[in-house]
Amino acid sequence: MNFDASLRTFDPFCLTRLLTKSFGVGNGEQVCVLIDLPNPEDIKDFAFLNDETLSIQNYGYEVFYKGFQKGVLDAMNWKGGEIFAYKETGGSNLDMEDECYNPNGEKLSLDADIYSKYDIILVVSTFSATAPLTAKCKEFSFRGATLHGLNQIILDTGLAVDYQEVSDEAERLRLALTKADYFEIDFEVEGSTYTLRLNTNGQEAQKSHGLCPAGKPDVANLPAGEVYFVPESVNGVFPFKYAEETIGLLHVKDGTIFKSQFVYGDYAEIQAHNDRLKDDPMIGAIGELGFGTQVLPFSGRDIQDEKILGTVHIATGRDDHLGGNITPDLFKEHKNASHDDVLYAPHKTPEIRLPEVRMYKDGKTEILIQKYKPAAFMVSALESGTPLLV
């Protein structure tokens, strides 16, 4: 096996602490690990471990599957600990094929053999499975967590925190932002400023906080730590970074991106996006506005970096897993029904400045973020010592 055995991973104590914080004290639940693979049959005899490009799946094997064998199952009072592989979807939050495999090479069904037989399912994958797993957990009544894009920085930082504290902090910011009328984000690129307005119309804010206690089907997204909304309408313009050398301006009307305007770089990328928007307008539907709540190092993976305080993200595509009405059946093709986060952070979008993010609520204007740094209002909300009932 080519997996670097010297690579530091969670020890059993750290893994047990994380799982206990997220899921609570165990009560004999059956647990398993799911990984995605280009060819899921490569889980047979753990052949995928010989592929050095599959580092995320290696972490799923080494940290979780092997961790369960090193005493974590007993410490959690869980049973099982098996690992299975399904075919990678090729896009963020696309529905998964039902076919999966076990390490013996046997073909199984996610519905018949996994979702219906396990109480807790942990998905360590390249592509996010949060949306499809959330739908399945409601259908089959299990709990779970999605940990796509896992790397060593995330293990050492975003998964090594106290998720009760993360939940408390997220709740403080949620209470400060909830029932806002609308938000405005100012973007600056190439010396010009553009504004996007996202109307929330008094909507109750939601939070991703990493806790998934017993009692109801639910899926945690780990690392966690954000407050988010499903905007009711969106209008304006915002810049989008296609690649290192390509920037376009996305024009939005009534909640949907209707065109991309070339700024610089590879015009073919802009044209290809416009062709896709014309072919399937739902690709441009805006389904989320999110704010990070944690103080963490940037990991190079959006799963953690969108949870960092001072960042903001907008998502396009399906939002049914967030309580929205944009469902996969509304898209022209299955491959288009993704949920894609567009993250604005200093390390990822240095070409795009973020002069200001504002909230309008109860007739007042509150500045939330300035130049990728939380403003006084947001800092005060997170640091308030108000006791919380969560």
Secondary structure as UniProt FT lines:
FT   TURN            5..6
FT   HELIX           12..23
FT   STRAND          30..37
FT   HELIX           40..50
FT   TURN            52..53
FT   HELIX           55..59
FT   HELIX           60..65
FT   HELIX           66..67
FT   HELIX           68..72
FT   HELIX           73..76
FT   STRAND          79..87
FT   TURN            92..93
FT   STRAND          99..101
FT   TURN            103..104
FT   STRAND          107..109
FT   HELIX           110..115
FT   TURN            116..117
FT   STRAND          120..124
FT   HELIX           130..140
FT   STRAND          143..146
FT   TURN            148..149
FT   HELIX           152..156
FT   TURN            157..159
FT   HELIX           163..177
FT   TURN            178..179
FT   STRAND          182..189
FT   TURN            190..191
FT   STRAND          192..199
FT   TURN            201..202
FT   STRAND          206..208
FT   TURN            214..215
FT   STRAND          218..221
FT   STRAND          226..229
FT   STRAND          233..243
FT   TURN            244..245
FT   STRAND          246..253
FT   TURN            254..255
FT   STRAND          256..264
FT   HELIX           267..279
FT   HELIX           281..284
FT   STRAND          285..292
FT   HELIX           302..305
FT   TURN            306..307
FT   TURN            309..310
FT   STRAND          312..317
FT   HELIX           320..322
FT   HELIX           328..330
FT   HELIX           334..336
FT   STRAND          339..344
FT   TURN            346..348
FT   TURN            350..351
FT   STRAND          353..361
FT   TURN            362..363
FT   STRAND          364..370
FT   TURN            371..372
FT   STRAND          373..374
FT   HELIX           376..383
//
